[in-house]
Structures are given as structure tokens and as C-alpha cells.
Amino acid sequence: CDIVILETGLGGALDASNVISTPEAAVLTAMGLDHAAILGPTLRDIAAAKAGIIKPGGAVVSRGGCPEADEVFRRTCRERGAALRELPRVTVRRLGPEGTVFDFAPWEGLEVSLAGRYQAENAALALMAYPQESMEAARDGLSLCANVIVPSLFPFFALAALVVELGLSRYLGKLLEGVMAP
């Protein structure tokens, strides 16, 4: 296998996936208060736990944008001699049920089939973690993601993304019951 994308559960030091050796890149996505009951009550505590995936001499790609977490990641990378790259500006040009079009230096007009600003940011993080040599290669890589959604469920996922963006995710279970009911 040439490459494995291994998503963590809790993330960081306490995650079972942390048994792997130094990866090609450790990717740190958006920070939130997920798992606060286990990892700690503050963003700084959670970032310290998640920084457990940063290996000595490894490469790290971070979304950034959370000063408390960014400080922890930068310090951990310095202490472990890991190379840190933070996500530069991602400009969303078009956002809708058909997907997201965005610019991410040095490329313009990249497209993902999933709706949401965070989808563009995650795609940009993926390109940073596994750099492409050309615009064509970047587009090809992102187009592989176009098949991750069953077309008949796309409107549901677009609506679910909107629900999350609006902070109404506590109602997502009820929404799912209505959509998935026979």
C-alpha cells in the first residue's frame, strides 16, 4: 500500500492509532471542544492531548485559526523537531448543494463535491499533506472525492452540512430519522 489515511478517534496521545511510527504527515483539522470530558475542559488542554500525534522529526499540517491550540502545536513541533506548516488563506468562490469551489495558493478554482467552507479547508489540508506537482494532479486528486456521496443522498448531506453550519447539529438525529424512515 502506498499511502494510508488513518483517522483518529479521540486524537492525539490517547488514541489507539498513535502506535504508528512517524507518518508522512500528521494533519490537525479544526479545533473544538469535542471529547472535553476526556481530553480536558479547555482548547489548550484538548490541543495538548491532540499534539500527541506529532512525532519527532515528522511533518505536521495544521488548519490553524485557534490561537490557544496553535500555540500548543507550534511549541510541540519546536520541542520535537517537527516541521509545521499552517493552512494559508482559503477563499471560497462558490458554495452550494452542488459543491464548493475555492482558491488555495498557488491554485485557483479547485472544486470539491461536498458543500461547506470546512470541506474546502479540509481539501486544502489534504493537498498540503500530500503535495501535488501540478494543478491537473490536484484536480484529479480532489475529483476522486466526488464519488464519496451516493447521488440520491446528496440533498440530505447538503442539508446536514447546513444544519451543522447553523449550529443545529443536536437536531441532526431527528432529521436523519425522517430521511431514513421507510
Beta strands, then each sheet from edge to edge (+ up, - down):
strand 1: 26-28
strand 2: 59-62
strand 3: 83-86
strand 4: 90-96
strand 5: 99-104
strand 6: 107-112
sheet 1: 1+ 2+ 3+
sheet 2: 4+ 5- 6+
end
